[in-house]
Structure formats: structure tokens, C-alpha cells
Amino acid sequence: MNFVIGFLVALSVGLTGIGGGSFTVPALVLLAGLPAADAVGTAFVFAGVIRLIAAPFYLLGQHFHKRYLWLLLRGAIPGLLIGTYLLRLLGREAGNPIVVIVLGVLLAASSAITFAPRAQNSDFARKNSGWLPWLALPIGIESGFSSAGAGALGTVLLLNYSEMTARQVVGTDLLFGLVLALIGGAFHWSLGAVSTSVLAQLLAGGVPGVLLGCAIARIFPARRLKLVVAAIAIFAGVQLIWNGTNTMLARRAAASAKIAARATSQYSRRIHSCPTFFLFQSNAASRL
């Protein structure tokens, strides 16, 4: 199962730059049964290795924008440090479900803009480049907190609000996600929040998957590539909404069960401590 997960996620990363954390974390939690904190750490390291393999394909072809990449990193790296600090502060409880749901809604809604040409503005990044670090800051925070969002949100931002081609967008965002994954992966590795056995299985499928994705991307028509990227981003957003909703409902059910158990225990203690209860017991014993 982990081999298949690794192959499919890496195929998506190589082709579109999306999927490192958005797909891997939910898959590892729901299908592989990993604890949330270990799933985040393992996904970070996996995404870093996969993007490291894919990077030369886009670097050699000059399919990236140096200035936009630098501006995105200026905002995202401080955000990543803030997100990882929050994750550690909260006891490594990865992925507040409300945050995950908001991310999913934002990702799905923003990706849908790709299919609405009137809502796009290809001159935004060129005319308002100073805004890119500020737009990348929350992406970095979310990435540090749950490992999701760097590839997907960065891709959607550049796809609809810059003058770059779809292949340049994928290359720029892939390098952007690579830097964040390496920094985040090192942090989680130092905490011991990485499952090496699961990571090895993911990479066994991920290495051929990312190579195949990069090869397909080189011959894929630019217009179709843009639509594929948007469709996968929408799917990732819906998946995050579903995962966050399930987590929220499960936590509420667990909290309700604890409250009910506590109330039952308190009621039982009150009954046993009541004098009438002991009188009833003594009368029953005397009758016997």
C-alpha cells in the first residue's frame, strides 16, 4: 500500500508540483495508520527527496522564475519556522481540523479560478511583486504546521496571477516546495517524528513515480498541463476538507464519550456515598 501511495503522489509531484503534503499526510493517517505527528514528519522528508530528484529536470530546462522563487521564499521560510514552532508548542498535534478545512476550502476555491478566465490576472505578480512574500507567509505557516499547502497553494497563486507558463509555474513551485520540505524535514527528523520504515516504502514507489511524472510533463501540452494542475489542486482541496471534517467529528465523538463516562462515574460515586444506599444494603443483607 505504501509503495502505491508513494508512486501516485510522486507522479503528481513530478507532473504538477502538487501532492507532497496535501496527499501524503491524509493517506498515511487514513490508510497506513500512522500517528498524525509521524505522518507529517515522514511526508516532509518524502516530499524533500522526491522534489530533489525532480529539481534537475526543471533546472536544466530553465523552467522556473528566479525572482518569484526568491520572493516566495522570503515570506515562506519565516512562516515555516512559525508553523513548526506552533506544532512543537502544541505537543506535536499535527493538523488542527479547522485549519485543515479552511486550507481545503481556500485551495479548492482558488483552483477553480483556473476555469474562470475573467477572474485571473496574469499581470498581478509582475506589477505587485512586493506582495508575494506576504502571500507566501501563511503558506509557510500552514506547511510547517501540517506539511500541506506549499506545493498546492503556491502553484495556484502563480498559475492564475503571474505571466509564467504552466511548466515554469510547476518548476518554480517545485523548487519552492523543495526548500521548505528540506527545512521542515530536518526539523521533524531531529524530533524523531519520522517513520523510516514507511519512508523507505514510500521512496521505493516514489522514485520511479517522480521520474515518470517529470518525463510526461516535458511532452504534455502547456494548456492541458494547466488544467490538470488545477483539477488536482481542487481534488486536494476537497480531500483536505473531507479529512478535516472527519477528524473534527471523531474528536467531538471522543470528547462526548469522555464527558458521558465522567458523568456516569460521578453519579456512581454519589450513589455509593449516600447514607440511604448503605441503609438499603444493610437491610438487604439482614433479610438474607
Secondary structure, DSSP 8 states (H G I E B T S, - for coil): -HHHHHHHHHHHHHHHS--TTTTHHHHHHHTS---HHHHHHHHHHHHHHHHHHHHHHHHHTT-S-HHHHHHHHHHHHHHHHHHHHHHHHTTS----HHHHHHHHHHHHHHHHGGG-GGG--TTHHHH-GGGHHHHHHHHHHHHHHHS-SHHHHHHHHHHHHSS--HHHHHHHHHHHHHHHHHHHHHHHHHHT---HHHHHHHHHHHHHHHHHHHHHHHHS-HHHHHHHHHHHHHHHHHHHHHHHHHHHHHHHHHHHHHHHHHHHHHHHHHHHH-HHHHHHHHHHHHH-
